[in-house]
Amino acid sequence: MRIPLELLQLIANAVPDDERQKLFALAQGCHRFAAIVQPVIFRKVSLAARHWAHSGNSPAHKLIRLLNDSPHIAPLVKELCIIEGDAYMGRRLHAMKHPHGTTYGWITDGCRALSLVLPMLTKLERISMETVNSPSRTSKLAHYLPWGDLRDSFKSALENIAPQLRFLYLPDISIASVPELQTLIALMERTHNPALPQLTLLVKQTKVSPLQTLQVNWRPKPQSLKLSDQPTYPMLRFLSSCLDTCGLTHLSLKLCHSDELNGLLPKVFPQNDIKHLRIWFTDDSHIPHQLPDIAACFPRLIELYLCCQFDLALIGQMYENCMSIPSLRPSGVTIERPVGSLPWGYEDEQLALWEFFVNALRREGPTDKGIVFRLNKWDSSKSARQRGGRYGRKVRDWLRKLDAKEDLIRFEVISEEDTFLAEYQAQG
């Protein structure tokens, strides 16, 4: 009995993408079925290196060989997903031994092969470029794909194929200069449906002149924006000229002085819908002339991660200011304090400061979960790390004396690789 072709087609389309290996097995066992399943199998092609890719053996090189041997496959490819891993030569052997496997970085070396692949995919409609952390990765920090690391030949191939694309998705791209941002925007506006949901900007403030703007017909509308250099007003004004920040919900930045929060951000984000804010005040010697008014700048927050080196009295005042935001609950607040800012006063003085801070928390009323207070004990000095550990043990004793339980404050001692602070330091 021969199964009708229409039924075979329905069977092939019903197989989920993550189980397409079963279709390969069926296609190899039945030539009649192969002609039906090939459009399903090759509709979406994902390029990811599961083994170390030597020169000439990247996923893109393998796809070129496949398309040269079977030219009829190229028109079947509608979607191309390019996946960059995080393992390189330095940790390759360790990663290979991990029971959960790993993913390898290959795009920089495979750019030339990718530039040859794209013109062959004449029916391509969707492209995405993403980064994936290996299960064997010890650090929890996200990694990004620098736009400047991609070769000009690949960017040129992308630009040539852009008009035929219905969708271009670049969630993990990082930008290091104004010209890079200009070329990226020029490329994306050539497509029918560009999407840049997350954008990491490493633009140095010295590279942005006060009058520099971009003349673009399309402005990226990121949902998440990360600024890894301390922004000045010219830089923020430049960003407002080339980005549509109306849909921005996640903002991550560092400021030298807390006074800059009140002076800079309202000019660029006057009416924002930012719900997740991660902010790092870097200067430990500057005493704010005015309390940072986070509630006025970001009235719709539901999550706040604050890294600062202020004393506990000022942190307590900032917390009370943040709690005036109706949508922000104590469980959504995380405060991180580097070990370098630890006080040197007498223990009874420190206990008094913690009592003042705990009382500020209590004034906000009972909650199911309290704030998270993290002591980052990482430092290049071994003695500083040891002092951080001792201080952490003292704080736990003081919180027990003050009867500050986890429904009020959850105190943690952490290391650098787990933190928001490290995420910025890793990127320069």
Protein Blocks (a to p, Z undefined) as FASTA:
>chain_A
ZZdfklmmmmmmmpcfklmmmmmmmmmmomklmmmmmmmmmmpccdddfbdcdehiafkl
mmmmmmmmmmmlmmmpmbdcddddfbdfklmmmmmmpmnbpaddfklmmmmmmmmmmmmm
mmbcbdcddddddfklmbfcdcdddfklpcfklmmmmmmmmmmpcbdcdfkbccfbfklm
mmmmmmmmmpmbdcdfbccdfbdfklpcfkbccddfbdcddfbdcdfbdcdfklmmmmmm
mpcfklpcbdcdddfblklmmmmmmmmmmpacbfbdcdddfbfkbccfbdcdfklmmmmb
cbdcdddfbdfklmmmmmmmmmmpmklcfklpccdddfklpcfbdfklmmmmmmmmmmmm
mmnopafbdcdddddfbdfblklmmmmmmmmmmmmmmmmmnopafkloccddddfklpmk
lmmmmnZZ
